[in-house]
Each structure stands twice: as structure tokens, then as C-alpha cells.
Amino acid sequence: MTRIESTFARLKSEGRKAFVSYIMAGDPDVETSLAIMKGLPAAGVDVIELGLPFTDPMADGPTIQLAGQRALEARMTLDKTLAMVRDFRAGDPDTPIVLMGYYNPIYSRGVDRFLEQAREAGIDGLIIVDLPPEEDDELCIPAQKAGLNFIRLATPTTDDRRLPKVMQNTSGFVYYVSITGITGAAAAQATDVGPEVARLKAATDLPIVVGFGIRTPETSRAIAQVADGCVVGSAIVAEIASGKPVDQVLSFVARLAEGAHSA
């Protein structure tokens, strides 16, 4: 059982919902990013999504695009991202880490070499937004064989005919994108999300975690009430971009986490 699977099993046994947070590796610099990452578990984060900076982030809105740009300008690389994970793991052997990004840097590194390095560093799962199920042989199947969860995105436009294909070979949890469009573009609505989560649950036994459009503790709670957890990314990245001290960023994260955990 992976760290991701054991975390969701524990939360289910406790009757609690998951809070997942996203930050961009190296934003605004390695030191600040690592300090925030190390503080996330104490702030109530159950699973960390760590963004891998990329030059052409086509699924991301302006907030996360700019975070990636800041990280790249600070000379963040795949190697430095893996080093950041190793540094985190030295003090935290338990919190799951999901690397989220695009396929190009992994392809450039070489899949086998990347998976070996990712496992060694302490990464538990991957969300690669530009690899559809038709390309499972590229990375999904090798990742699963290497012991990493491959987490798929489902969206409001994933109809019942497409859904079984999306669920095929998915593991860890399913990330439901609550809105159509890019990250940070609109507010998630629990009244819209609830029926979609029920539809996904009819197709899989995996936990359903909802992201995109969650910015407040109130929305975090409302979304977590109709799902197995929620993800907050752009709102946290915006706090980092504002230049607030690490402790203030983590305080903001803690309020969001409390919203989800109170569901």
C-alpha cells in the first residue's frame, strides 16, 4: 500500500475528509518553497501536490503560470525539485507527495531513469495533465509497476462513455476538476459538484478529491462535504506571490485545512 492509499484509508476509518494542497516547487525560491512545504503537514495538509515548473503550462491559469515562471527564473530544475523532496523526506517519512506537471521534462529525462529517481527521492504519485489514457504505456503503466500511483483528472466534460477509459489504470485517488477551463478561473459550487462526485463513485472505488475554484475555508468545507476531500492550489500560490512570510502562508493553509476537516 502506498502512502497515498494508506492516508486515505486512515482518513476514512476516522470519518474525516482529506485536505490536499498544491505549491509550485521553487516558488519564489528553493529556500522559501521548502520552508513552506515542510510546514504543510503541521498546518493540516494530508497530501502535498508539488508542481514541477514547466515553460508551457497549458492547463494552468495566470496565478500558477506566474509561479512556474518565478521558479524557472530562480533556476528551479527537475533535479532541484527531487532534491527538495529528499530534504522534506529527511524530516517527514509519512506525508504523501504527488508530483504534478507535464510530460516533457519526464520524457527528456527518460521514463525509467525518472521513475527510479522519483522513487528514491520519496515521491508517491504523479499527476501528468497532458498524458491521456490512450498514452498509458508511456508513463502510467511503468509508474504503477515502479510503485507510484498514477492519478487521473476527470472533468465536467468527461461523459459516461469516456469515464471508464479515464478510470482505467488510475490509482491513489481521482482528481475531479470542478469547473471547465484553467486553474483559478471560477469558483467551485458544491451543488454542481455533488452529483458529479456521485457519478464518479458509481464508476470507481477510489477516493474522489475535488480541485479548481476553492479559495476559502467555507468553500473548502462545502466541497469536502460532497467528496472525499478537496484540493487548493491557486489561492495558496497567490498568498506566496504576495510576499507574505512563511508563517502567514501556513496560517492561511491551516484555515483552509480546517474547513475541509470540519466537513
Secondary structure, 3 states (H helix, E strand, C coil): CCHHHHHHHHHHHHCCCEEEEEEECCCCCHHHHHHHHHHCHHHCCCEEEEECCCCCCCCCCHHHHHHHHHHHHCCCCHHHHHHHHHHHHHHCCCCCEEEEECHHHHHHHCHHHHHHHHHHHCCCEEEECCCCHHHCCCCHHHHHHCCCEECCEECCCCCCCCHHHHHCCCCCCEEEECCCCCCCCCCCCHHHHHHHHHHHHCCCCCCEEEECCCCCHHHHHHHHHCCCEEEECHHHHHHHHCCCCHHHHHHHHHHHHHHHHCC
